[in-house]
Amino acid sequence: MMETPETRLKRLRMRSWRRGMKEMDLILGPFADTRLPDLPDDLLTQYEMVMSENDQDLYRWIVARSRGETAGPQEISAVLDVISQAAFGRFSADTEHFTNKPQK
């Protein structure tokens, strides 16, 4: 039986919030809740690939991308950029409260 789009999103949201590393729960959980429904299919497919990656690696790649560096596998590069922007971009304008953005 083929998975419906709703079931696919529900599965990805659940896996995003239950990663095993709290930092990744806090990055991927809100991303899944707010951004997954609007992701184009190619990025959603890349996001499914992200779900099989190691949390420590993912965290390093996403933080590196927040600093403008290239990190992580090329085949998931586009979605890593989107995740990083969603995770760190929401704080970029709030320099009064968020002063510890990862530095180079």
Secondary structure, 3 states (H helix, E strand, C coil): CCCCHHHHHHHHHHHHHCCCCHHHHHHHHHHHHHHHHHCCHHHHHHHHHHCCCCHHHHHHHHHHHHCCCCCCCHHHHHHHHHHHHHHHHCCCCCCCCCCCCCCC
